Amino acid sequence: MGLNLSGSDLSRGDFSESWFTEARLTDAHLAGCEFYRSDIEGADLDRATLTESSLVRVNLDEATLRGAILDRANLIKASLYGVDATGASCRGTRFMGSSLLEVSLRGADLSDAVFDENSFKVTLDGSTVLRGATGTVFGPVELMDGDQSHKLAGSDLQNWLRHQGAEIQVISKPAHP
Protein backbone atom coordinates (compact mmCIF):
# COMPACT_ATOMS: atom_id res chain seq x y z
CA MET A 1 0.00 0.00 0.00
CA GLY A 2 1.08 3.54 -0.74
CA LEU A 3 3.93 2.64 -3.12
CA ASN A 4 5.43 5.57 -5.03
CA LEU A 5 6.06 4.44 -8.59
CA SER A 6 5.51 7.83 -10.24
CA GLY A 7 7.21 8.10 -13.61
CA SER A 8 8.18 4.41 -13.63
CA ASP A 9 8.12 2.36 -16.83
CA LEU A 10 6.40 -0.91 -15.98
CA SER A 11 5.03 -1.52 -19.48
CA ARG A 12 3.94 -5.06 -20.37
CA GLY A 13 4.22 -6.23 -16.75
CA ASP A 14 1.96 -8.91 -15.31
CA PHE A 15 0.48 -7.54 -12.10
CA SER A 16 -2.42 -9.99 -11.80
CA GLU A 17 -3.94 -10.04 -8.31
CA SER A 18 -1.55 -7.33 -7.10
CA TRP A 19 -2.13 -4.61 -4.52
CA PHE A 20 -1.63 -1.02 -5.63
CA THR A 21 -3.96 0.45 -3.00
CA GLU A 22 -3.26 4.19 -2.63
CA ALA A 23 -0.16 3.87 -4.84
CA ARG A 24 1.29 6.89 -6.62
CA LEU A 25 1.51 6.00 -10.30
CA THR A 26 1.46 9.54 -11.67
CA ASP A 27 3.00 9.70 -15.17
CA ALA A 28 3.76 5.95 -15.00
CA HIS A 29 4.06 3.95 -18.23
CA LEU A 30 1.81 0.91 -17.83
CA ALA A 31 1.00 0.15 -21.47
CA GLY A 32 0.09 -3.45 -22.20
CA CYS A 33 0.03 -4.45 -18.53
CA GLU A 34 -2.08 -7.24 -17.05
CA PHE A 35 -3.91 -6.18 -13.88
CA TYR A 36 -6.45 -9.04 -13.64
CA ARG A 37 -8.24 -8.88 -10.26
CA SER A 38 -5.82 -6.29 -8.88
CA ASP A 39 -6.74 -3.74 -6.24
CA ILE A 40 -5.87 -0.21 -7.36
CA GLU A 41 -8.28 1.51 -4.97
CA GLY A 42 -7.41 5.12 -4.16
CA ALA A 43 -4.37 5.12 -6.45
CA ASP A 44 -3.13 8.27 -8.20
CA LEU A 45 -2.89 7.40 -11.90
CA ASP A 46 -2.95 10.98 -13.17
CA ARG A 47 -1.41 11.15 -16.66
CA ALA A 48 -0.49 7.45 -16.52
CA THR A 49 -0.33 5.55 -19.80
CA LEU A 50 -2.45 2.38 -19.67
CA THR A 51 -2.85 1.87 -23.43
CA GLU A 52 -4.02 -1.68 -24.26
CA SER A 53 -3.83 -2.75 -20.61
CA SER A 54 -6.11 -5.42 -19.18
CA LEU A 55 -8.06 -4.10 -16.20
CA VAL A 56 -10.44 -7.06 -15.97
CA ARG A 57 -12.20 -7.30 -12.58
CA VAL A 58 -9.99 -4.53 -11.19
CA ASN A 59 -11.04 -2.36 -8.25
CA LEU A 60 -10.32 1.27 -9.19
CA ASP A 61 -12.68 2.79 -6.60
CA GLU A 62 -11.69 6.33 -5.54
CA ALA A 63 -8.70 6.34 -7.93
CA THR A 64 -7.71 9.42 -9.91
CA LEU A 65 -7.17 9.07 -13.64
CA ARG A 66 -7.03 12.74 -14.65
CA GLY A 67 -5.43 12.97 -18.08
CA ALA A 68 -4.64 9.23 -18.10
CA ILE A 69 -4.43 7.36 -21.40
CA LEU A 70 -6.56 4.20 -21.40
CA ASP A 71 -6.88 3.82 -25.18
CA ARG A 72 -7.98 0.31 -26.19
CA ALA A 73 -7.81 -0.90 -22.56
CA ASN A 74 -10.17 -3.63 -21.34
CA LEU A 75 -12.22 -2.63 -18.30
CA ILE A 76 -14.38 -5.73 -18.07
CA LYS A 77 -16.36 -6.11 -14.84
CA ALA A 78 -14.19 -3.40 -13.29
CA SER A 79 -15.35 -1.26 -10.38
CA LEU A 80 -14.95 2.49 -10.80
CA TYR A 81 -16.74 4.20 -7.91
CA GLY A 82 -15.88 7.81 -7.16
CA VAL A 83 -13.21 7.97 -9.87
CA ASP A 84 -12.01 11.27 -11.32
CA ALA A 85 -11.18 10.59 -14.97
CA THR A 86 -11.46 14.22 -16.07
CA GLY A 87 -9.66 14.66 -19.39
CA ALA A 88 -8.80 10.97 -19.70
CA SER A 89 -8.36 9.40 -23.13
CA CYS A 90 -10.45 6.24 -23.48
CA ARG A 91 -10.47 5.86 -27.26
CA GLY A 92 -11.58 2.36 -28.18
CA THR A 93 -11.69 1.32 -24.52
CA ARG A 94 -13.99 -1.61 -23.71
CA PHE A 95 -16.25 -1.06 -20.69
CA MET A 96 -18.09 -4.38 -20.38
CA GLY A 97 -20.30 -4.98 -17.35
CA SER A 98 -18.37 -2.40 -15.34
CA SER A 99 -19.72 -0.14 -12.62
CA LEU A 100 -19.08 3.52 -13.38
CA LEU A 101 -20.72 5.20 -10.39
CA GLU A 102 -19.99 8.82 -9.46
CA VAL A 103 -17.28 8.95 -12.14
CA SER A 104 -16.22 12.28 -13.66
CA LEU A 105 -15.70 11.97 -17.40
CA ARG A 106 -15.72 15.70 -18.06
CA GLY A 107 -13.51 16.48 -21.02
CA ALA A 108 -12.73 12.78 -21.53
CA ASP A 109 -12.33 11.31 -25.02
CA LEU A 110 -14.55 8.22 -25.30
CA SER A 111 -14.32 7.99 -29.11
CA ASP A 112 -15.11 4.48 -30.34
CA ALA A 113 -15.43 3.17 -26.76
CA VAL A 114 -17.61 0.07 -26.34
CA PHE A 115 -20.09 -0.16 -23.47
CA ASP A 116 -22.05 -3.28 -22.52
CA GLU A 117 -24.64 -3.05 -19.75
CA ASN A 118 -22.60 -0.72 -17.56
CA SER A 119 -23.94 1.17 -14.60
CA PHE A 120 -23.29 4.65 -15.97
CA LYS A 121 -23.92 7.26 -13.27
CA VAL A 122 -21.25 9.62 -14.52
CA THR A 123 -20.68 13.34 -14.96
CA LEU A 124 -20.23 14.53 -18.55
CA ASP A 125 -19.92 17.95 -20.13
CA GLY A 126 -19.97 19.51 -23.58
CA SER A 127 -16.28 18.73 -24.08
CA THR A 128 -16.71 14.99 -23.46
CA VAL A 129 -16.11 13.27 -26.82
CA LEU A 130 -18.44 10.33 -27.56
CA ARG A 131 -18.13 10.08 -31.35
CA GLY A 132 -18.36 6.46 -32.47
CA ALA A 133 -19.03 5.06 -28.98
CA THR A 134 -21.40 2.08 -29.05
CA GLY A 135 -23.26 -0.29 -26.76
CA THR A 136 -25.64 -0.15 -23.83
CA VAL A 137 -25.64 1.69 -20.49
CA PHE A 138 -27.88 2.22 -17.50
CA GLY A 139 -28.24 5.91 -16.59
CA PRO A 140 -28.75 8.53 -15.42
CA VAL A 141 -25.86 10.91 -16.07
CA GLU A 142 -25.20 14.37 -14.73
CA LEU A 143 -24.56 16.85 -17.53
CA MET A 144 -22.49 19.90 -16.56
CA ASP A 145 -22.97 23.18 -18.39
CA GLY A 146 -20.66 25.73 -16.77
CA ASP A 147 -21.65 25.85 -13.11
CA GLN A 148 -25.08 24.37 -13.81
CA SER A 149 -25.90 20.67 -13.95
CA HIS A 150 -28.92 18.56 -14.74
CA LYS A 151 -29.66 14.87 -14.88
CA LEU A 152 -30.35 13.06 -18.13
CA ALA A 153 -31.94 9.62 -18.21
CA GLY A 154 -33.89 7.33 -20.51
CA SER A 155 -34.77 8.65 -23.95
CA ASP A 156 -33.43 12.14 -23.12
CA LEU A 157 -30.03 10.65 -22.37
CA GLN A 158 -30.13 8.42 -25.43
CA ASN A 159 -31.01 11.39 -27.67
CA TRP A 160 -28.20 13.48 -26.17
CA LEU A 161 -25.71 10.63 -26.71
CA ARG A 162 -26.81 10.25 -30.34
CA HIS A 163 -26.45 14.00 -30.84
CA GLN A 164 -22.83 13.57 -29.67
CA GLY A 165 -22.23 10.91 -32.36
CA ALA A 166 -22.62 7.85 -30.11
CA GLU A 167 -24.76 4.81 -30.85
CA ILE A 168 -25.39 3.95 -27.21
CA GLN A 169 -28.72 2.53 -26.11
CA VAL A 170 -29.93 3.52 -22.65
CA ILE A 171 -31.57 0.53 -20.99
CA SER A 172 -33.65 0.19 -17.85
CA LYS A 173 -32.64 -2.07 -15.01
CA PRO A 174 -35.03 -4.96 -14.56
CA ALA A 175 -37.44 -4.62 -11.65
CA HIS A 176 -36.54 -6.73 -8.62
CA PRO A 177 -39.26 -9.08 -7.31
DOMARTOR-710583 format. One record per residue (C-alpha): residue number from 0; residue in one letter; x, y, z. Coordinates in Angstrom, 3 decimals. Layout:
<fidos>
    n  res        c1        c2        c3
  NUM    A         X         Y         Z
...
</fidos>
This chain:
<fidos>
    n  res        c1        c2        c3
    0    M     0.000     0.000     0.000
    1    G     1.079     3.536    -0.738
    2    L     3.932     2.635    -3.123
    3    N     5.433     5.574    -5.028
    4    L     6.063     4.443    -8.594
    5    S     5.506     7.829   -10.239
    6    G     7.209     8.104   -13.611
    7    S     8.177     4.405   -13.634
    8    D     8.122     2.359   -16.828
    9    L     6.402    -0.914   -15.980
   10    S     5.025    -1.521   -19.479
   11    R     3.935    -5.062   -20.366
   12    G     4.217    -6.229   -16.753
   13    D     1.962    -8.914   -15.310
   14    F     0.483    -7.540   -12.104
   15    S    -2.416    -9.987   -11.804
   16    E    -3.945   -10.041    -8.314
   17    S    -1.545    -7.328    -7.098
   18    W    -2.127    -4.615    -4.519
   19    F    -1.634    -1.025    -5.632
   20    T    -3.963     0.447    -3.002
   21    E    -3.258     4.185    -2.625
   22    A    -0.159     3.867    -4.843
   23    R     1.285     6.892    -6.622
   24    L     1.515     6.003   -10.296
   25    T     1.461     9.541   -11.667
   26    D     2.997     9.702   -15.170
   27    A     3.762     5.947   -14.996
   28    H     4.058     3.949   -18.226
   29    L     1.806     0.915   -17.827
   30    A     1.002     0.147   -21.473
   31    G     0.088    -3.449   -22.196
   32    C     0.033    -4.448   -18.528
   33    E    -2.084    -7.239   -17.050
   34    F    -3.911    -6.178   -13.880
   35    Y    -6.450    -9.036   -13.640
   36    R    -8.244    -8.875   -10.257
   37    S    -5.820    -6.287    -8.876
   38    D    -6.739    -3.740    -6.238
   39    I    -5.875    -0.211    -7.361
   40    E    -8.279     1.509    -4.966
   41    G    -7.414     5.116    -4.165
   42    A    -4.369     5.120    -6.450
   43    D    -3.130     8.266    -8.201
   44    L    -2.893     7.398   -11.897
   45    D    -2.954    10.981   -13.167
   46    R    -1.410    11.155   -16.663
   47    A    -0.489     7.446   -16.515
   48    T    -0.328     5.545   -19.803
   49    L    -2.453     2.382   -19.669
   50    T    -2.849     1.870   -23.434
   51    E    -4.018    -1.681   -24.264
   52    S    -3.832    -2.749   -20.614
   53    S    -6.110    -5.415   -19.184
   54    L    -8.062    -4.099   -16.195
   55    V   -10.443    -7.060   -15.969
   56    R   -12.202    -7.300   -12.579
   57    V    -9.992    -4.529   -11.191
   58    N   -11.044    -2.359    -8.252
   59    L   -10.319     1.269    -9.192
   60    D   -12.678     2.789    -6.599
   61    E   -11.692     6.329    -5.536
   62    A    -8.699     6.343    -7.931
   63    T    -7.710     9.423    -9.910
   64    L    -7.167     9.066   -13.637
   65    R    -7.027    12.741   -14.653
   66    G    -5.425    12.969   -18.084
   67    A    -4.642     9.233   -18.098
   68    I    -4.435     7.360   -21.398
   69    L    -6.562     4.201   -21.403
   70    D    -6.884     3.824   -25.180
   71    R    -7.982     0.307   -26.192
   72    A    -7.811    -0.904   -22.565
   73    N   -10.173    -3.633   -21.342
   74    L   -12.219    -2.626   -18.303
   75    I   -14.377    -5.729   -18.073
   76    K   -16.365    -6.112   -14.841
   77    A   -14.194    -3.402   -13.292
   78    S   -15.354    -1.259   -10.381
   79    L   -14.951     2.487   -10.795
   80    Y   -16.740     4.200    -7.915
   81    G   -15.885     7.809    -7.161
   82    V   -13.208     7.969    -9.869
   83    D   -12.007    11.273   -11.318
   84    A   -11.177    10.589   -14.974
   85    T   -11.460    14.216   -16.070
   86    G    -9.665    14.663   -19.393
   87    A    -8.797    10.965   -19.699
   88    S    -8.363     9.401   -23.128
   89    C   -10.453     6.238   -23.480
   90    R   -10.472     5.861   -27.260
   91    G   -11.580     2.360   -28.180
   92    T   -11.688     1.320   -24.518
   93    R   -13.988    -1.611   -23.711
   94    F   -16.245    -1.058   -20.695
   95    M   -18.085    -4.377   -20.382
   96    G   -20.305    -4.983   -17.350
   97    S   -18.369    -2.399   -15.339
   98    S   -19.725    -0.144   -12.620
   99    L   -19.077     3.517   -13.382
  100    L   -20.716     5.203   -10.391
  101    E   -19.992     8.816    -9.459
  102    V   -17.280     8.954   -12.143
  103    S   -16.217    12.276   -13.657
  104    L   -15.696    11.966   -17.402
  105    R   -15.721    15.697   -18.057
  106    G   -13.511    16.480   -21.017
  107    A   -12.733    12.778   -21.533
  108    D   -12.332    11.308   -25.020
  109    L   -14.549     8.218   -25.302
  110    S   -14.318     7.993   -29.114
  111    D   -15.113     4.477   -30.337
  112    A   -15.435     3.167   -26.759
  113    V   -17.606     0.066   -26.343
  114    F   -20.091    -0.164   -23.474
  115    D   -22.049    -3.280   -22.517
  116    E   -24.640    -3.047   -19.747
  117    N   -22.603    -0.717   -17.560
  118    S   -23.945     1.170   -14.601
  119    F   -23.293     4.650   -15.972
  120    K   -23.918     7.261   -13.275
  121    V   -21.253     9.623   -14.520
  122    T   -20.677    13.344   -14.961
  123    L   -20.228    14.525   -18.548
  124    D   -19.919    17.951   -20.135
  125    G   -19.972    19.510   -23.583
  126    S   -16.275    18.734   -24.082
  127    T   -16.705    14.989   -23.458
  128    V   -16.111    13.274   -26.821
  129    L   -18.438    10.326   -27.556
  130    R   -18.127    10.083   -31.354
  131    G   -18.355     6.455   -32.471
  132    A   -19.033     5.061   -28.977
  133    T   -21.396     2.079   -29.050
  134    G   -23.256    -0.291   -26.759
  135    T   -25.645    -0.148   -23.827
  136    V   -25.638     1.687   -20.492
  137    F   -27.877     2.224   -17.502
  138    G   -28.236     5.909   -16.587
  139    P   -28.751     8.534   -15.417
  140    V   -25.862    10.914   -16.072
  141    E   -25.202    14.373   -14.735
  142    L   -24.559    16.852   -17.529
  143    M   -22.494    19.899   -16.559
  144    D   -22.967    23.184   -18.393
  145    G   -20.665    25.726   -16.770
  146    D   -21.651    25.849   -13.107
  147    Q   -25.083    24.369   -13.814
  148    S   -25.902    20.671   -13.948
  149    H   -28.918    18.563   -14.740
  150    K   -29.664    14.870   -14.884
  151    L   -30.349    13.058   -18.134
  152    A   -31.944     9.621   -18.206
  153    G   -33.893     7.327   -20.511
  154    S   -34.771     8.652   -23.947
  155    D   -33.433    12.141   -23.121
  156    L   -30.025    10.654   -22.368
  157    Q   -30.129     8.418   -25.429
  158    N   -31.011    11.391   -27.674
  159    W   -28.204    13.478   -26.172
  160    L   -25.706    10.627   -26.709
  161    R   -26.812    10.247   -30.342
  162    H   -26.454    14.002   -30.840
  163    Q   -22.831    13.571   -29.665
  164    G   -22.231    10.910   -32.360
  165    A   -22.625     7.853   -30.111
  166    E   -24.762     4.806   -30.851
  167    I   -25.385     3.949   -27.214
  168    Q   -28.720     2.533   -26.109
  169    V   -29.927     3.516   -22.651
  170    I   -31.571     0.532   -20.992
  171    S   -33.653     0.186   -17.852
  172    K   -32.641    -2.070   -15.010
  173    P   -35.031    -4.965   -14.559
  174    A   -37.440    -4.619   -11.646
  175    H   -36.544    -6.728    -8.619
  176    P   -39.264    -9.077    -7.312
</fidos>
